[in-house]
Structure formats: C-alpha cells, structure tokens
C-alpha cells in the first residue's frame, strides 16, 4: 500500500463538530461517528497511510449501507444547518 497524500481534517477541527471520535487501532486510522435523532448512525473511517475510507450507515443494529473507497485523496467533515456531512474524494 502506498501513501496517496490523503488530505484529512486535523483532530483539533473534528472535536468542535457534533461527532464522536471512535477508538480504532492502527497508525494513521481515524474514525468518527454522527448520530441522528431517530437513532441512525453514520461512521466515517479513513486510513491516511493506505489512502482509503469507509462509510457505514446503520439503523440501530442493522447495517443499511457500506461504502469502501481505495485511492482516497481527500476527506472532509462539516456541519451545515444542523446536519453533519461526510465526504470522501477518490482518484
């Protein structure tokens, strides 16, 4: 695996958003989770060394969607009008 120069937000910016940092193992791996009022969660995990990202949407314990992307170039997290938006760009 090669480093593709994944651009990701620093932890200092993430902690000010309405998301939780999820503990993960692995150097360069970061995971954050957003919660909705109806119990759904969306988790974004990226690996800065492998240049990949995964997005999970869950309704309670039921997995509804998983998106895996290799060759990720950029990850962003932002809040807009009370909603959290996760984005992952790939080459």
N, C-alpha and C positions, 0 to 999 in steps of 0.2 A: 504494500500500500504506500502511496506517495502522498505527500502533503501538497494539496492543490491551492494553498493560500486561502483557506476558508475565512471569510470575514464574518465575525460574530460580535454581538454586543458584549461589552465587559460586564462582569457580575455587578459592579458598582451601579450600573444603569438598570439592571434587571431587578434589583431589590427594591426599587422605587415603584415598580409596577404591581398590579394586583394578581401576581402569580406566586406559586411556591417553588422554591428550589427543591428538586427531588434528589436525594442522595444516590449517587452512582459510583461504581468502581471503574477505574480506568483513567489513565493520564489523558487529558485533553477532552474528556467526555463531560458534557453539561446537559442537564435535563431540567425542564421547567413545566409546571402544570397550571392550567387555568381551570377554574370551577364556575359552572353556571348555576343560577338559582334553582333550576329544576333537577340538579344532581348530575348532569353530564360533566365530563372532564375531557380536556384535550391536553395531551402531553407532547411536547417537542423535545427531542433529544438530538444533539449533534456531537459529532466526533471531529475535533479540529485536526487531528493527526490523519485519520482515514479520509477526511473530506466527505462525510456522509451525514444525512439527517433522516430522522424517522418522526412521523406524526401519528399519534394514536387518538382516536375519538372513542370514548366509552360512555354508555348509558348505564349507570350503576356498575354492575359486574360484567355486563355484556359488551364485548368488543364490536363496534359498528364499522370502524374503518381504520386501516393501517396503510400509510404511505411511506415507502422507503425510497430514498434517493441517494445515489452514489454521485461522485464528482460534483458535490455541492460547492458553490463558490461564495454564497452569502446567506446568512440567516439574520432575520430581524424579528423583533418583538415590539409591539407598540399597543398603546391603549387609544381607542378612538370612540368617543361618545359612550363611554362605559363598557365597551367591549374590547377584549384582548384579541389582537390579530397576530398570528404566527405566519411568517413567510420563509420560504427556502428556495433559493435560486440554484440551478444546476447548469453545468456546461453543456 
